[in-house]
């Protein structure tokens, strides 16, 4: 507790000197996103880690709106800035709702449906020669797009130190509101550091580390399942000491470009149970009770591509490690914290109606992922862009389960997906876009089918569109 307090005080001491108050320059920005599910044959699949595939189509079409607006109020010299952003959506056409529940746009409006998106103050340290800024409050937080990239409460500092840009942050995903002198404070805190630099012309690199620590707020062990295998789903039920170290970057050499990410996770998750279960049913009897789990997991990603005028070609390989033995005390499956991945339309958030998807993560269950993807993007004119992608996906470790006839099955092949999109600028700040994805499902997808027989029977098709006004 003393150690945590010292780190927090260090942040606050950096802002002890008063900043002169000047007139404010207020800007209003907006993102008005009107989205449509043009058609899907498996709406049962789009249930945020609870999706299943019935025998036959579950057709659906709908429209929705997600609007974001924010005030950006800054002093004339830019030394101080305050941001307040809110979101309304996704407000679905005809979906009934009530106060306190997921709401939509049925008779008499939408009830209450407003979310605070950002709420932070950002200012220049007056003694730092324009080389250090502090941000505090509810803010966009990006460690790495494969590990943690979302909104969170915290305090961050960005410092320019010669050729190196440094970022430090303390964020708090969970506060334990202790009111009992017999209880321990069981907050969850994260401490983050990053250094970005340019080792050569056309090359940008970053190295980072993040540490998440907290004691569980429950007396009895809670259960981690392979279904909800993501740190944000753990709440504060476990003793968490989790480290992640990574390097990422990009390089441009003439017409060739390369992007890369490499992350290693280590640490422990103690006082926990583990079960390989899905929607309340055990799919593999492997598991441990009241165990201290050691974490050792990897993620590796690389894009290699070429820009040929209006045409861009990209090849992608993504690997996230999986866990091959649910009965031991090791977590070998990569753990994202809180992300929104759009690599796939059919499995992830690649559709424009991105509140409805199977997973936001870069892996399936605790079994990891191999993704091999080739993409082409063509800018036909200033207003029109089209593109497509072909990808093959498989889990890093086999999914093992019993089918509906009691026979043990295992497989790792998810299938081949074909994606395509079209974007057209109606005006400079108004875009129409449509995309579609078709997954030719392979036998590992049988795990999610209601009629499990060891062989995949249900392909997935999704097509979405949007009309988006940004200002």
Beta strands, then each sheet from edge to edge (+ up, - down):
strand 1: 24-40
strand 2: 60-75
strand 3: 80-92
strand 4: 114-124
strand 5: 132-144
strand 6: 148-161
strand 7: 164-174
strand 8: 188-200
strand 9: 203-214
strand 10: 222-225
strand 11: 239-253
strand 12: 256-278
strand 13: 281-308
strand 14: 311-320
strand 15: 330-331
strand 16: 369-379
strand 17: 384-402
strand 18: 408-427
strand 19: 430-441
strand 20: 460-470
sheet 1: 10+ 12+ 11- 9+ 8- 7+ 6- 5+ 4- 3+ 2- 1+ 20- 19+ 18- 17+ 16- 14+ 13- 15-
end
